[in-house]
Amino acid sequence: MKKYDYVLVGGGLYSGVFAYLAGKQGKKCLVLEKRDHLGGNLYCEETEGIHVHRYGAHIFHTSNRKVWQFVNELAEFNRYTNSPVANYLGQMYNLPFNMNTFSKMWGVSTPEQAKEKISQQRQVITGEPKNLEEQAISLVGTDIYEKLVKGYTEKQWGRDCKDLPAFIIKRLPVRFTYDNNYFNDLYQGIPIGGYNVITDKLFEGCDVELSVDYLNDKEKYDSLGETVIYTGMIDAFYGYRFGKLEYRSLKFETETLPTDNYQGVAVVNYTDRETPFTRIIEHKHFEFGTQEKTVITREYPSDWSEGMEPYYPVNDEKNQELYQTYAALAQKEDHVIFGGRLGEYKYYDMDKVIESAMRMAKAQLALSSQL
């Protein structure tokens, strides 16, 4: 008999959901986290009474009622609706692309006029789009592409849109209504008190070791648990034996300002190529804050290198092929389960992480069909 039923590598949302459900079945869990805190990228820090999203904006949204009920058992959610705006050289446009956007850009007032404008501009692309630029223009026309897609995308990926494959943008949301709600999901909001409220509930009852690297002492930690739930980088688990998977990373520049309202909205995307950051987050607006000061974060995309935080898997054919070689090894493991964004080399929204962890918990713990 080993000391723990599960050793959870990583203290993010996937591990937290699994730990919470395992704990309800009387299972004992050890959580190992590289950082000095739990919560993964959901972690919030309090500054001037404001819950600052340390690793970028996180807005919870889902159409899965069971997932919504699950998170609402952990925390009370506010009515925050994600309605970001785009700043293109000082001109402000609503996102996602909707009638407010089209009216500002072209002076049109009806859906028919907007559709006609986009239809005319799409015609510059003939045949199958050969790259991301052609794909985007074929979807939304030249004006929207030039002002609201091109610069932002090039900063995000670190390369010219003409050098990016077309399949990266399979669709772009275009709405012919005056609706600034970014998401189509049935439910959305921010936990009152920040995401740490949820994290604390998820890992309650677990033994936790912070600032430790499982891979540096793998033998020791493997000996402590019957099964390892690994949510770190899958290529690192195997010592990069087939090569390194690629990621995009982010750098954050956070500043406290002596004003009660800096930009009037939680998220402003800077869509021109010249501005070095992609967006500014004003954290107090996630919770309708009335504090005298405000906290903003500028977000700078960058290439990932070892030692940096990996945020976005580079979802191209070369990396997917490399991932499959690691996934084939992972399937042969008897006592290790790979999960989450890094373990599965897949970008996940929060609700999808929860769904995935629930499925794994159900399979592992033979939970009832209610999950």
PLY file of the C-alpha trace (Angstrom):
ply
format ascii 1.0
element vertex 371
property float x
property float y
property float z
element edge 370
property int vertex1
property int vertex2
end_header
0.00 0.00 0.00
1.34 3.39 -0.99
0.76 6.56 1.02
-1.41 8.24 -1.64
-3.97 7.02 -4.14
-3.00 9.82 -6.53
0.01 12.04 -7.04
-1.18 15.10 -8.96
1.58 16.85 -10.88
0.51 20.46 -11.32
-1.86 22.53 -9.22
-4.10 23.88 -11.97
-7.77 23.44 -12.77
-7.56 19.91 -14.21
-5.76 18.58 -11.12
-8.08 20.53 -8.85
-11.27 19.07 -10.30
-9.82 15.57 -10.18
-8.61 16.06 -6.58
-12.01 17.39 -5.51
-13.91 14.44 -6.98
-11.35 11.91 -5.74
-11.57 13.38 -2.26
-15.33 12.87 -2.27
-14.64 9.17 -2.88
-12.29 9.03 0.11
-9.11 8.98 -2.00
-5.93 10.58 -0.71
-4.06 12.99 -3.00
-0.65 14.61 -3.01
-0.36 17.76 -5.16
3.03 18.85 -6.54
3.31 22.37 -7.95
6.34 24.11 -9.50
5.07 27.58 -8.67
4.74 28.99 -5.16
0.94 28.86 -5.30
-1.93 26.62 -6.43
-4.49 27.52 -9.09
-2.33 27.42 -12.22
-3.08 30.28 -14.60
-6.31 31.09 -12.72
-4.35 32.45 -9.77
-5.33 35.93 -8.55
-3.37 38.41 -6.45
-5.06 41.15 -4.46
-3.80 44.71 -5.07
-5.64 47.80 -3.80
-8.62 45.55 -3.04
-8.69 44.39 -6.68
-8.37 40.72 -7.70
-5.63 40.80 -10.33
-5.58 37.93 -12.84
-1.83 37.32 -12.67
-1.63 35.16 -15.80
-4.03 36.96 -18.10
-7.78 37.49 -18.27
-9.94 34.50 -17.34
-13.67 34.79 -18.00
-15.66 31.68 -17.19
-18.20 30.71 -19.83
-19.95 27.48 -20.73
-23.10 26.00 -22.21
-22.72 22.83 -20.13
-25.26 23.09 -17.31
-23.53 20.42 -15.21
-20.24 22.30 -15.38
-22.00 25.57 -14.49
-23.69 23.91 -11.52
-20.36 22.40 -10.45
-18.49 25.74 -10.34
-21.44 27.47 -8.67
-21.23 24.94 -5.85
-17.67 26.16 -5.29
-18.24 29.92 -5.54
-20.90 32.50 -6.26
-20.54 34.04 -9.73
-21.33 37.61 -10.76
-23.08 38.65 -13.99
-19.95 39.79 -15.85
-20.42 39.71 -19.63
-17.32 39.75 -21.80
-17.58 42.73 -24.17
-14.03 43.65 -25.20
-13.20 46.48 -27.56
-10.46 46.88 -30.15
-8.18 49.90 -30.40
-6.82 50.42 -33.91
-4.60 53.52 -33.92
-6.96 55.26 -31.52
-10.16 54.19 -33.29
-12.37 52.03 -31.05
-14.38 49.10 -32.39
-16.67 46.61 -30.66
-15.80 42.90 -30.58
-16.81 40.38 -31.73
-17.45 41.81 -35.20
-21.07 42.96 -35.07
-23.35 45.73 -36.29
-21.75 48.22 -33.89
-18.37 47.39 -35.49
-19.70 47.69 -39.05
-21.56 50.93 -38.32
-18.39 52.52 -36.93
-16.22 51.24 -39.77
-18.46 51.92 -42.78
-21.33 54.09 -41.59
-23.86 51.35 -42.40
-27.01 50.87 -40.33
-28.61 47.61 -41.51
-27.47 43.98 -41.64
-28.12 43.94 -45.40
-25.71 46.86 -45.96
-23.03 45.20 -43.81
-23.38 41.86 -45.60
-23.07 43.58 -48.97
-19.89 45.39 -47.89
-18.24 42.20 -46.65
-19.37 40.27 -49.74
-17.75 42.84 -52.06
-14.46 42.75 -50.16
-14.29 38.95 -50.02
-14.15 38.78 -53.81
-10.45 39.71 -53.91
-9.76 36.10 -52.85
-10.37 33.53 -55.57
-9.80 29.82 -55.16
-8.77 28.03 -52.00
-7.09 30.34 -49.43
-3.35 29.58 -49.31
-2.52 31.22 -45.98
-4.10 32.84 -42.94
-4.33 36.25 -44.62
-6.34 34.91 -47.55
-8.49 32.78 -45.24
-9.33 35.77 -43.03
-10.16 38.03 -45.99
-12.36 35.31 -47.47
-14.31 35.30 -44.19
-14.58 38.98 -43.21
-13.27 41.10 -46.10
-10.27 43.42 -46.35
-11.21 46.28 -43.99
-11.90 44.14 -40.93
-8.86 42.02 -41.71
-6.49 44.98 -42.05
-7.71 46.85 -38.97
-8.85 44.18 -36.52
-7.23 40.84 -37.45
-3.85 41.27 -39.12
-1.77 43.16 -36.54
-3.19 41.34 -33.52
-2.67 37.91 -35.11
0.90 38.70 -36.22
1.80 39.80 -32.69
0.13 36.73 -31.20
1.98 34.28 -33.45
5.19 36.24 -33.98
5.09 35.97 -37.77
3.43 37.45 -40.83
-0.12 36.33 -41.62
1.04 35.31 -45.09
3.41 32.84 -43.41
0.75 31.26 -41.22
-1.35 28.31 -42.44
-4.96 28.99 -43.41
-6.38 26.34 -41.07
-5.45 28.36 -37.95
-8.51 30.54 -38.64
-11.32 28.17 -39.52
-13.93 30.82 -38.74
-14.20 34.35 -37.44
-17.30 35.32 -35.47
-19.42 37.76 -37.48
-22.78 38.87 -36.09
-25.31 40.97 -37.90
-26.89 42.16 -34.63
-26.07 45.01 -32.24
-24.80 42.58 -29.59
-21.40 43.10 -27.94
-21.48 39.88 -25.87
-18.34 38.07 -27.01
-19.47 34.56 -26.11
-22.46 32.60 -27.37
-22.55 30.39 -24.27
-25.59 30.16 -22.02
-23.63 31.00 -18.87
-20.75 33.30 -18.05
-19.36 35.24 -15.12
-16.47 35.75 -12.70
-16.35 34.14 -9.23
-17.02 36.78 -6.57
-13.80 37.09 -4.61
-11.66 35.87 -7.51
-10.64 32.43 -8.72
-8.66 31.59 -5.56
-12.02 30.95 -3.88
-12.53 28.03 -6.29
-8.93 26.82 -6.03
-9.09 26.63 -2.23
-12.23 24.49 -2.37
-10.87 22.16 -5.07
-7.67 21.29 -3.20
-9.15 21.20 0.29
-8.02 18.05 2.08
-5.04 17.40 -0.22
-1.43 17.31 0.89
0.42 19.98 -1.09
4.07 20.62 -1.92
4.82 23.95 -3.59
7.95 25.06 -5.47
8.89 21.47 -6.33
9.64 19.86 -9.68
8.27 16.35 -9.99
10.64 15.52 -12.83
13.68 16.30 -10.67
12.64 13.66 -8.13
10.39 11.42 -10.18
11.37 8.13 -8.56
10.63 9.42 -5.07
7.21 10.81 -5.95
6.23 7.79 -8.06
6.88 5.61 -5.02
4.38 7.62 -2.97
1.28 7.12 -5.09
-0.62 4.35 -6.86
-1.32 6.58 -9.90
0.22 9.80 -11.21
-2.02 12.42 -12.82
0.45 14.43 -14.91
-0.61 17.87 -16.17
2.83 19.18 -17.09
4.45 19.27 -20.53
4.27 15.82 -22.11
7.55 16.25 -24.01
9.37 17.23 -20.79
8.04 14.06 -19.11
9.91 12.04 -21.73
13.04 14.17 -21.59
12.32 15.74 -25.01
13.53 12.51 -26.61
11.82 13.23 -29.93
12.39 16.98 -29.74
10.59 19.92 -28.14
7.03 20.87 -28.85
6.54 24.56 -29.62
4.52 27.02 -27.56
3.77 30.71 -27.52
4.42 32.42 -24.23
3.30 35.68 -22.64
4.97 38.42 -20.66
2.93 40.62 -18.34
3.57 44.19 -17.28
1.30 45.17 -14.39
0.88 48.69 -13.06
-1.20 50.36 -10.34
-2.56 53.74 -11.46
-3.95 56.64 -9.37
-7.28 56.74 -11.21
-10.56 54.97 -10.61
-11.13 54.10 -14.29
-8.38 53.80 -16.91
-10.11 52.40 -20.02
-13.78 51.86 -19.15
-13.77 48.13 -19.93
-11.95 45.03 -18.71
-10.19 44.18 -21.99
-8.96 46.36 -24.84
-7.23 44.63 -27.77
-4.58 46.67 -29.60
-4.90 45.47 -33.17
-2.26 47.57 -34.96
1.13 45.95 -35.59
3.18 48.83 -34.13
1.89 48.63 -30.54
4.07 45.92 -28.96
1.42 44.46 -26.65
-1.78 42.72 -27.74
-4.10 43.93 -25.02
-4.54 45.83 -21.78
-6.57 44.27 -18.99
-8.14 46.51 -16.32
-8.89 43.98 -13.62
-11.40 45.89 -11.48
-14.02 45.79 -14.27
-14.29 41.99 -13.97
-16.01 42.55 -10.61
-17.55 46.00 -11.14
-14.98 47.53 -8.78
-15.37 51.01 -7.29
-11.90 51.30 -5.74
-10.15 54.70 -5.92
-7.19 53.21 -7.80
-6.96 50.74 -10.67
-4.60 47.98 -11.80
-3.82 47.35 -15.47
-1.79 44.62 -17.18
-0.21 44.87 -20.62
0.14 41.51 -22.35
3.10 40.82 -24.64
3.20 37.57 -26.66
6.61 35.99 -27.18
8.31 32.87 -28.43
8.63 30.21 -25.75
11.96 28.86 -24.58
12.81 26.50 -21.73
12.30 28.17 -18.36
9.40 30.31 -19.59
5.72 29.59 -19.03
4.17 27.71 -21.98
0.72 29.19 -22.66
-0.45 28.31 -26.16
0.43 25.10 -28.02
1.46 25.89 -31.59
-1.26 23.94 -33.31
0.31 23.29 -36.70
0.89 20.01 -38.54
4.54 19.67 -37.56
3.83 20.00 -33.84
0.74 17.79 -33.95
2.81 15.07 -35.60
5.46 15.39 -32.88
2.82 15.35 -30.17
1.38 12.10 -31.54
4.75 10.39 -31.05
4.68 11.37 -27.38
0.99 10.48 -27.04
1.77 6.97 -28.32
4.27 6.55 -25.46
1.79 7.97 -22.97
-0.83 5.39 -23.91
1.54 2.61 -22.85
1.93 3.96 -19.31
0.33 1.80 -16.63
0.31 4.22 -13.72
0.47 7.65 -15.34
-2.47 9.59 -16.77
-1.80 12.69 -18.88
-4.34 15.51 -18.78
-4.91 19.20 -19.27
-3.56 21.78 -21.68
0.12 20.77 -21.42
-0.36 17.06 -20.86
-2.55 16.81 -23.96
-0.88 19.63 -25.94
-4.23 21.23 -26.57
-5.70 24.66 -25.92
-8.62 24.28 -23.51
-11.19 26.79 -22.29
-11.84 26.42 -18.57
-15.15 24.61 -18.95
-13.56 22.09 -21.31
-10.77 21.45 -18.77
-13.44 20.70 -16.18
-15.34 18.41 -18.57
-12.13 16.51 -19.37
-11.16 16.12 -15.70
-14.69 14.95 -14.87
-14.52 12.29 -17.57
-11.18 11.07 -16.26
-12.44 11.06 -12.68
-15.52 9.13 -13.71
-13.40 6.50 -15.46
-10.88 6.33 -12.62
-13.22 6.46 -9.67
-16.25 4.72 -11.15
-18.33 7.73 -10.19
-22.06 7.81 -10.68
-23.51 8.84 -14.04
-24.52 12.23 -12.65
-21.14 13.71 -13.72
0 1
1 2
2 3
3 4
4 5
5 6
6 7
7 8
8 9
9 10
10 11
11 12
12 13
13 14
14 15
15 16
16 17
17 18
18 19
19 20
20 21
21 22
22 23
23 24
24 25
25 26
26 27
27 28
28 29
29 30
30 31
31 32
32 33
33 34
34 35
35 36
36 37
37 38
38 39
39 40
40 41
41 42
42 43
43 44
44 45
45 46
46 47
47 48
48 49
49 50
50 51
51 52
52 53
53 54
54 55
55 56
56 57
57 58
58 59
59 60
60 61
61 62
62 63
63 64
64 65
65 66
66 67
67 68
68 69
69 70
70 71
71 72
72 73
73 74
74 75
75 76
76 77
77 78
78 79
79 80
80 81
81 82
82 83
83 84
84 85
85 86
86 87
87 88
88 89
89 90
90 91
91 92
92 93
93 94
94 95
95 96
96 97
97 98
98 99
99 100
100 101
101 102
102 103
103 104
104 105
105 106
106 107
107 108
108 109
109 110
110 111
111 112
112 113
113 114
114 115
115 116
116 117
117 118
118 119
119 120
120 121
121 122
122 123
123 124
124 125
125 126
126 127
127 128
128 129
129 130
130 131
131 132
132 133
133 134
134 135
135 136
136 137
137 138
138 139
139 140
140 141
141 142
142 143
143 144
144 145
145 146
146 147
147 148
148 149
149 150
150 151
151 152
152 153
153 154
154 155
155 156
156 157
157 158
158 159
159 160
160 161
161 162
162 163
163 164
164 165
165 166
166 167
167 168
168 169
169 170
170 171
171 172
172 173
173 174
174 175
175 176
176 177
177 178
178 179
179 180
180 181
181 182
182 183
183 184
184 185
185 186
186 187
187 188
188 189
189 190
190 191
191 192
192 193
193 194
194 195
195 196
196 197
197 198
198 199
199 200
200 201
201 202
202 203
203 204
204 205
205 206
206 207
207 208
208 209
209 210
210 211
211 212
212 213
213 214
214 215
215 216
216 217
217 218
218 219
219 220
220 221
221 222
222 223
223 224
224 225
225 226
226 227
227 228
228 229
229 230
230 231
231 232
232 233
233 234
234 235
235 236
236 237
237 238
238 239
239 240
240 241
241 242
242 243
243 244
244 245
245 246
246 247
247 248
248 249
249 250
250 251
251 252
252 253
253 254
254 255
255 256
256 257
257 258
258 259
259 260
260 261
261 262
262 263
263 264
264 265
265 266
266 267
267 268
268 269
269 270
270 271
271 272
272 273
273 274
274 275
275 276
276 277
277 278
278 279
279 280
280 281
281 282
282 283
283 284
284 285
285 286
286 287
287 288
288 289
289 290
290 291
291 292
292 293
293 294
294 295
295 296
296 297
297 298
298 299
299 300
300 301
301 302
302 303
303 304
304 305
305 306
306 307
307 308
308 309
309 310
310 311
311 312
312 313
313 314
314 315
315 316
316 317
317 318
318 319
319 320
320 321
321 322
322 323
323 324
324 325
325 326
326 327
327 328
328 329
329 330
330 331
331 332
332 333
333 334
334 335
335 336
336 337
337 338
338 339
339 340
340 341
341 342
342 343
343 344
344 345
345 346
346 347
347 348
348 349
349 350
350 351
351 352
352 353
353 354
354 355
355 356
356 357
357 358
358 359
359 360
360 361
361 362
362 363
363 364
364 365
365 366
366 367
367 368
368 369
369 370
